[in-house]
Amino acid sequence: MKTTEFKEDKTSKKPWFLYILLCNDNSLYTGITNCLDSRIKSHQSGIAARYTRGRLPVKLVYAEKCNNRSDASKREWIVKKMSKKQKLELVKKGCRDLFTRAGPNQLTITGVCKAGNE
C-alpha cells in the first residue's frame, strides 16, 4: 500500500504569528501559529499545549506578525529566553492601550493586543 506524501502549498502566503497568552495563574505562555484565532480556541478548549490545559482560561495579550515559520520560530526562541518582566515590557511596549494602573508599580492587563511586525 502506497502512502501519499503531503506537500505544502508554497503559493499560499499565510503569515505566522508569535503570540503570548496570559494564563489564569498569571503565568505567560509563548507560542507560534499561522492561524491565530484557531490556535487561541484550541488553547481555550484544552486541546493545544499541555502547559495551558491546567491554567485555563487563557487570554491573548500579544501577537506579533512574522514573515514565515522560520522567522516566527527564531523570534519565539528569543522571547522564551526572556524573563517574565521582560515579556511584560514587550507586551506593554507593543500594546500601550492594554494596561491600566492598579497601583504604584502595578499594571493590570485589560485588553488584547495584536501588534504587527511589518
Summary of the structure (lengths in Angstrom):
residues: 118
radius of gyration: 16.1
end to end distance: 46.0
largest distance: 67.1
contacts: 289
relative contact order: 0.18
helix: 33%
strand: 26%
